[in-house]
């Protein structure tokens, strides 16, 4: 897109409302109990709140790590979509998650940021916090930006 054909960027509040009120939410977002809580387009960051289901628990009662990684990936992907002014999506090419403490079902928050958004690759990171604000897990990811198309 050239500067003349680019979509005008909406305010952070309008972008947040657009995502919160969307009728086309992916089912995986609902499964994870995701709610976009904050957007800062200049800083290329998002914050998401999750209502983590007890059905995500392992035999010890803690949330199974794959669900935590899915929450981190959800925040990173949404961050890239918003940073592109909803013109690009970014399938994850690789992701590394480090688990620092267990997460129990209930409320959690994930904060994601873009480190670099290029034409052929996007580099990002995210952190997951428990209900008490303690760091549970971190992730770094590489994704490939592609034109956003709905099917």
Secondary structure, DSSP 8 states (H G I E B T S, - for coil): --TTTS-----HHHHHHHHHT-S---HHHHHTTEEEEEEETTTTEEEEEEEE-GGGB-TTSBB-HHHHHHHHHHHHHHHHHHHTTSSEEEEEEEEEEEE-S--BSEEEEEEEEEEEE-SS-EEEEEEEE-TTS-EEEEEEEEEEEEE----
